[in-house]
Amino acid sequence: MPVDVIMPALGMAQETGKVLRWLKADGAAVVKGEPLLEVETDKVTVEIEAPADGTLAGVCVPEGDEVPVGSVIALVLAEGEQLAAALEPVAAEASGAGFRVAESAAPPTRRPRLASPKARRLAQTRGVELDTVAGSGPGGAVVAADVEAAAAAPRPPTLHSVTRPEGGGLEVGTVWRVMAERTTRAWQEVPQFVLSREVDASRLLSWRDVARRRPDTERISVTDLLVKVSAEALRRHPRVAASWREGALVPGPVNVGIAVATEDGLVVPVVHDADALSLAAISARRLEIAEAAHSGRLRPEDVQGGTFTISNLGMYGVDAFQAIVNAPQAAILAVGRIVERPVALEGEVVVRPVLTLTVSFDHRVVDGARGAEFLDTLASLIEEPAGLVE
């Protein structure tokens, strides 16, 4: 039997993927595990491996085309199999690529989509095709919330990496378009509230200056320190690292995402298990993923599994701002620049470096009191990080 080459889902909320380049030509011999094509999603560009030994045949998605995840985009034929006798390639349509089956042949097998029973029932009543829904559950399974979101969203036409509004306008790439769709969905569907607090950053800056004297942390940044501090706060308040799925709280690890602005749009690579990492390891990981983000070479694992996000606009001279929750995460920390300001201290006015912390929360996971407790811990660790200093 032919083996399907399928557009993979490389992220929880990914809906489509674009074929950047076929590394093997139609009719070429392939070996299982060798690179077959390059695929671009909203976050990463990655090589997809051949699923079996054989001959690549029936390539039906040309380079540059974008199709829904789960679409069959080619086949790998075993020795002795002939494509012409069984399948006739057809052009990709708005619903995705595929094959038309000859009358004498059985259709190619498709991988069944993982989905919860509730999601399957809901998909049937809402008229949603599960194959077109990006799953956010364990192992990429489709849950009821994914179906609800798909039913509410307009059906996209055949997508391309660059679109231009009628009558002219700025070109919009895949990363920017998907970012716009996700932030819109998060703003509409996630009940968010925001808490802010000013903190004295004197000890934070002293910590950075001391760390920069060591060879392994000489490139330390304020963002690195904030990852370290946030990880400790999340360890003490695990509820903030949870997510809301199918009417229940799902706990998560301490995986801290760092918002990175690239030419194509905003991406959020992740520092996994940040609560278990040294400051040097956090700094090295941040430098690695930031470089990969700017060069467009993030791997799928670099952007998966985040449970909390930090967005730092201090380098742009911003004092404070509010960030939109990066669903399905429950909270995002927005920080601006550190600026000297007069503050009252023991009855006197003194000048101190001040940092404004602003945290947006998903109210389904964290209420006001729990959010305030988390922010208080975060602020206390910044103002007195003695227990974290290495």
C-alpha positions as CSV (number, residue, x, y, z in Angstrom):
1,M,0.0,0.0,0.0
2,P,1.2,3.5,-0.7
3,V,2.3,5.5,2.4
4,D,0.8,9.0,2.7
5,V,3.0,12.1,3.0
6,I,0.9,14.3,5.2
7,M,1.2,18.0,6.0
8,P,2.1,17.8,9.7
9,A,0.8,19.7,12.6
10,L,3.9,21.3,14.2
11,G,2.1,23.4,16.8
12,M,-1.0,23.2,19.0
13,A,-2.9,25.9,17.2
14,Q,-1.5,25.4,13.7
15,E,-4.1,25.2,11.0
16,T,-2.1,25.2,7.8
17,G,1.4,24.6,6.5
18,K,3.2,25.9,3.4
19,V,5.5,23.8,1.2
20,L,8.6,25.8,0.8
21,R,10.7,23.4,-1.2
22,W,10.6,19.8,-2.3
23,L,14.0,18.2,-1.6
24,K,13.1,15.2,-3.7
25,A,11.6,15.2,-7.1
26,D,8.5,13.3,-8.1
27,G,9.6,9.8,-9.1
28,A,12.8,9.9,-7.0
29,A,13.8,7.1,-4.7
30,V,13.6,7.9,-1.0
31,V,14.8,6.3,2.2
32,K,12.7,6.4,5.4
33,G,14.0,9.2,7.6
34,E,15.8,11.3,5.0
35,P,14.7,14.9,4.3
36,L,11.8,15.0,1.8
37,L,10.6,18.6,1.9
38,E,10.8,21.9,3.8
39,V,7.6,23.1,5.4
40,E,6.9,26.6,6.8
41,T,4.3,27.2,9.6
42,D,3.5,30.5,11.4
43,K,6.4,29.9,13.7
44,V,9.0,27.6,12.2
45,T,10.6,26.3,9.0
46,V,11.4,22.6,9.3
47,E,12.5,19.6,7.1
48,I,9.9,16.8,6.9
49,E,11.3,13.3,6.6
50,A,10.2,10.5,4.3
51,P,7.7,8.2,6.1
52,A,8.9,5.1,4.3
53,D,11.4,3.6,1.8
54,G,10.2,3.7,-1.8
55,T,9.5,6.1,-4.6
56,L,8.0,9.6,-4.2
57,A,5.0,9.9,-6.4
58,G,1.8,12.0,-6.9
59,V,3.2,15.2,-5.6
60,C,0.1,17.4,-5.6
61,V,1.1,20.5,-3.7
62,P,3.6,22.7,-5.6
63,E,6.2,24.8,-3.8
64,G,4.7,28.0,-2.3
65,D,1.2,26.5,-1.8
66,E,-0.3,26.4,1.7
67,V,-2.8,23.7,2.7
68,P,-4.5,22.5,5.9
69,V,-2.7,20.2,8.3
70,G,-3.5,16.6,7.7
71,S,-3.7,17.0,3.9
72,V,-2.1,14.2,1.9
73,I,0.4,16.1,-0.3
74,A,2.2,13.1,-1.9
75,L,2.7,9.3,-1.7
76,V,5.6,7.0,-1.2
77,L,5.2,3.9,-3.3
78,A,6.7,0.6,-2.4
79,E,8.7,-1.4,-4.8
80,G,6.6,-2.6,-7.7
81,E,3.7,-0.2,-7.0
82,Q,2.5,2.0,-9.9
83,L,0.7,5.3,-9.2
84,A,-1.0,5.6,-12.6
85,A,-2.9,2.3,-12.1
86,A,-4.6,3.5,-8.9
87,L,-4.5,7.2,-8.3
88,E,-4.8,10.4,-10.3
89,P,-3.3,13.5,-8.8
90,V,-5.6,16.5,-8.6
91,A,-4.9,20.1,-7.9
92,A,-5.2,21.5,-4.4
93,E,-8.6,23.1,-3.8
94,A,-9.7,25.5,-1.1
95,S,-10.3,22.6,1.3
96,G,-6.8,21.3,0.8
97,A,-4.8,18.9,-1.4
98,G,-5.7,15.4,-2.1
99,F,-6.2,12.6,-4.6
100,R,-9.1,11.5,-6.9
101,V,-9.4,7.7,-6.7
102,A,-9.7,5.7,-9.9
103,E,-12.8,3.5,-10.1
104,S,-10.9,0.3,-9.8
105,A,-8.8,1.3,-6.8
106,A,-9.4,1.8,-3.1
107,P,-8.8,5.2,-1.6
108,P,-5.5,5.8,0.2
109,T,-5.6,5.4,3.9
110,R,-5.6,8.5,6.1
111,R,-4.4,8.8,9.6
112,P,-7.4,9.0,12.0
113,R,-7.5,12.3,13.8
114,L,-7.2,12.1,17.6
115,A,-10.2,13.8,19.2
116,S,-12.2,13.6,22.5
117,P,-15.7,12.0,22.3
118,K,-17.1,15.4,23.2
119,A,-15.2,17.1,20.4
120,R,-16.5,14.5,17.9
121,R,-20.1,15.0,18.9
122,L,-19.7,18.7,18.8
123,A,-18.0,18.6,15.4
124,Q,-20.9,16.5,14.0
125,T,-23.6,18.9,15.3
126,R,-21.7,22.0,14.2
127,G,-20.7,20.6,10.8
128,V,-17.0,20.9,11.4
129,E,-14.5,18.6,9.7
130,L,-12.1,17.3,12.4
131,D,-9.4,17.0,9.8
132,T,-9.4,20.7,9.4
133,V,-9.2,21.5,13.1
134,A,-5.8,22.0,14.9
135,G,-5.9,20.1,18.2
136,S,-4.6,21.7,21.4
137,G,-5.1,18.6,23.6
138,P,-2.4,16.0,24.6
139,G,-0.6,14.7,21.5
140,G,-2.4,17.2,19.3
141,A,-5.8,15.7,20.0
142,V,-8.8,17.9,19.1
143,V,-10.8,19.0,22.2
144,A,-14.2,20.6,22.3
145,A,-12.8,24.1,22.6
146,D,-10.9,23.6,19.3
147,V,-14.1,22.7,17.6
148,E,-16.0,25.7,19.1
149,A,-13.2,28.0,17.8
150,A,-13.3,26.4,14.4
151,A,-17.0,26.7,14.2
152,A,-16.9,30.4,15.1
153,A,-14.1,31.2,12.7
154,P,-14.7,32.0,9.1
155,R,-13.5,29.3,6.7
156,P,-10.3,30.5,5.1
157,P,-9.8,30.4,1.4
158,T,-6.7,28.8,-0.2
159,L,-3.9,30.6,1.7
160,H,-0.6,31.9,0.5
161,S,2.4,33.1,2.4
162,V,1.8,36.7,1.3
163,T,-1.6,38.4,0.9
164,R,-2.5,41.9,-0.3
165,P,-5.8,43.6,0.4
166,E,-7.9,44.6,-2.6
167,G,-7.0,48.0,-3.8
168,G,-3.4,47.8,-2.6
169,G,-1.9,47.8,0.8
170,L,1.0,46.4,2.8
171,E,2.0,42.8,2.2
172,V,1.2,40.4,5.1
173,G,3.2,37.2,5.6
174,T,2.1,34.0,7.2
175,V,3.6,34.7,10.6
176,W,1.9,38.1,10.8
177,R,-1.4,36.8,9.5
178,V,-1.6,34.0,12.0
179,M,-0.5,36.3,14.8
180,A,-3.3,38.6,14.0
181,E,-5.8,35.7,13.9
182,R,-4.7,34.3,17.2
183,T,-4.6,37.6,19.1
184,T,-8.0,38.4,17.8
185,R,-9.3,35.1,18.9
186,A,-7.7,35.4,22.3
187,W,-9.1,38.9,22.8
188,Q,-12.6,37.7,21.9
189,E,-12.7,34.4,23.7
190,V,-10.4,34.7,26.8
191,P,-11.9,36.8,29.7
192,Q,-8.8,38.8,30.6
193,F,-8.0,41.1,33.5
194,V,-4.8,43.1,34.2
195,L,-2.8,43.9,37.3
196,S,0.1,46.4,37.5
197,R,2.8,47.3,40.0
198,E,5.9,49.4,40.1
199,V,9.0,47.8,41.7
200,D,12.4,49.0,42.7
201,A,14.9,47.5,40.3
202,S,18.0,48.5,42.2
203,R,18.9,44.9,43.3
204,L,17.9,43.5,39.9
205,L,20.4,45.8,38.2
206,S,23.1,44.9,40.8
207,W,22.5,41.2,40.1
208,R,22.9,41.8,36.4
209,D,26.1,43.8,36.8
210,V,27.7,41.1,39.1
211,A,26.6,38.3,36.8
212,R,28.3,40.0,33.8
213,R,31.6,39.7,35.5
214,R,31.5,35.9,35.0
215,P,32.5,34.3,31.7
216,D,29.4,32.1,31.5
217,T,27.0,35.0,32.1
218,E,28.8,38.0,30.6
219,R,26.0,38.5,28.1
220,I,23.2,38.4,30.7
221,S,20.2,40.6,30.1
222,V,17.3,41.9,32.2
223,T,15.1,39.5,30.3
224,D,17.2,36.5,31.5
225,L,16.8,37.7,35.1
226,L,13.0,38.1,34.6
227,V,12.8,34.5,33.2
228,K,14.6,33.3,36.3
229,V,12.4,35.3,38.7
230,S,9.2,34.4,36.8
231,A,10.1,30.7,36.9
232,E,10.5,30.8,40.7
233,A,7.2,32.7,41.0
234,L,5.5,30.1,38.8
235,R,7.0,27.3,40.9
236,R,5.4,28.9,44.0
237,H,2.1,29.6,42.2
238,P,1.6,26.6,39.8
239,R,-2.0,27.7,39.1
240,V,-0.6,30.5,36.9
241,A,1.1,27.9,34.7
242,A,-2.2,26.0,34.1
243,S,-4.6,26.4,31.2
244,W,-8.4,26.2,30.8
245,R,-9.5,23.3,28.5
246,E,-12.9,21.7,28.1
247,G,-14.2,23.3,31.3
248,A,-11.3,22.1,33.5
249,L,-7.9,23.3,34.7
250,V,-5.0,21.5,33.1
251,P,-1.7,21.9,35.1
252,G,1.5,22.7,33.2
253,P,5.3,22.7,33.6
254,V,7.2,25.9,34.1
255,N,8.0,26.6,30.5
256,V,8.6,30.4,30.0
257,G,8.1,31.8,26.5
258,I,9.9,35.0,25.4
259,A,8.2,37.2,22.9
260,V,10.6,38.0,20.0
261,A,9.8,40.6,17.3
262,T,11.1,39.5,13.9
263,E,10.8,41.0,10.5
264,D,7.9,38.6,9.7
265,G,6.0,39.1,13.0
266,L,6.0,38.1,16.6
267,V,7.1,34.6,17.7
268,V,7.4,33.1,21.2
269,P,10.2,30.6,21.6
270,V,10.3,28.8,24.9
271,V,12.7,28.2,27.7
272,H,11.6,24.8,28.9
273,D,11.7,23.8,32.6
274,A,13.0,27.2,33.4
275,D,12.6,26.6,37.2
276,A,15.3,23.9,37.0
277,L,17.8,25.9,35.0
278,S,20.7,28.0,36.2
279,L,21.0,31.6,35.2
280,A,23.8,30.7,32.8
281,A,21.7,28.0,31.2
282,I,18.7,30.4,30.9
283,S,20.9,33.1,29.2
284,A,22.4,30.6,26.8
285,R,19.0,29.3,25.9
286,R,17.6,32.8,25.4
287,L,20.5,33.7,23.1
288,E,20.0,30.5,21.1
289,I,16.3,30.8,20.5
290,A,16.5,34.6,19.8
291,E,19.1,34.0,17.1
292,A,17.0,31.1,15.7
293,A,13.9,33.3,15.7
294,H,15.6,36.2,13.8
295,S,17.2,33.8,11.2
296,G,13.9,31.9,10.7
297,R,15.3,28.6,11.9
298,L,13.3,27.8,14.9
299,R,12.5,24.1,15.4
300,P,9.0,22.8,16.3
301,E,10.2,22.0,19.8
302,D,11.5,25.6,20.3
303,V,8.0,27.0,20.2
304,Q,5.9,24.3,21.8
305,G,4.8,23.8,25.4
306,G,5.0,27.3,26.7
307,T,2.9,28.0,29.8
308,F,3.8,31.6,30.5
309,T,5.1,34.4,28.4
310,I,7.3,37.5,29.0
311,S,7.1,40.4,26.6
312,N,9.8,43.1,27.1
313,L,9.5,46.4,25.3
314,G,12.0,48.3,27.5
315,M,14.6,48.5,24.8
316,Y,12.1,50.6,22.8
317,G,11.7,53.2,25.5
318,V,8.2,52.0,26.6
319,D,7.4,52.7,30.2
320,A,4.5,50.2,30.5
321,F,1.9,48.4,28.4
322,Q,-0.7,45.6,28.5
323,A,-0.2,42.4,26.6
324,I,-2.8,40.0,25.3
325,V,-2.9,36.6,26.9
326,N,-1.1,34.1,24.7
327,A,-3.8,31.4,24.7
328,P,-4.0,28.6,25.8
329,Q,-1.6,30.1,28.4
330,A,-3.2,31.8,31.4
331,A,-0.9,34.8,31.9
332,I,1.6,37.0,30.2
333,L,4.0,39.5,31.8
334,A,4.6,42.8,30.1
335,V,7.6,44.9,31.1
336,G,8.8,48.3,30.0
337,R,12.1,50.1,30.5
338,I,13.8,50.7,33.8
339,V,13.8,54.4,34.5
340,E,15.0,56.5,37.4
341,R,12.2,58.2,39.3
342,P,11.8,60.0,42.7
343,V,10.2,57.7,45.2
344,A,9.3,58.1,48.9
345,L,11.5,56.0,51.2
346,E,11.3,56.2,55.0
347,G,9.9,59.7,54.8
348,E,12.4,61.0,52.3
349,V,12.4,61.5,48.6
350,V,15.1,59.4,46.8
351,V,15.8,58.5,43.3
352,R,15.6,54.8,42.4
353,P,15.5,52.8,39.2
354,V,11.8,51.7,38.7
355,L,10.3,49.0,36.6
356,T,6.6,48.6,35.9
357,L,5.2,45.0,35.9
358,T,1.9,44.4,34.1
359,V,0.4,40.9,34.1
360,S,-2.6,39.9,32.0
361,F,-4.5,36.9,33.3
362,D,-7.1,34.5,32.0
363,H,-9.9,34.9,34.6
364,R,-11.1,31.3,34.0
365,V,-7.8,30.1,35.5
366,V,-6.7,32.8,37.9
367,D,-9.0,35.1,39.8
368,G,-8.0,38.6,41.1
369,A,-6.8,37.4,44.5
370,R,-4.6,34.7,43.1
371,G,-3.3,37.0,40.4
372,A,-2.4,39.6,43.1
373,E,-0.6,37.0,45.1
374,F,1.5,35.9,42.1
375,L,2.3,39.6,41.2
376,D,3.3,40.2,44.8
377,T,5.7,37.2,44.8
378,L,7.1,38.4,41.4
379,A,7.7,41.9,42.7
380,S,9.3,40.7,46.0
381,L,11.7,38.5,44.1
382,I,12.8,41.4,41.9
383,E,13.2,43.7,44.8
384,E,15.1,41.1,46.8
385,P,16.4,38.3,44.7
386,A,19.0,37.1,47.2
387,G,17.7,33.6,47.2
388,L,18.1,33.3,43.4
389,V,21.5,34.9,43.0
390,E,24.1,32.4,41.9
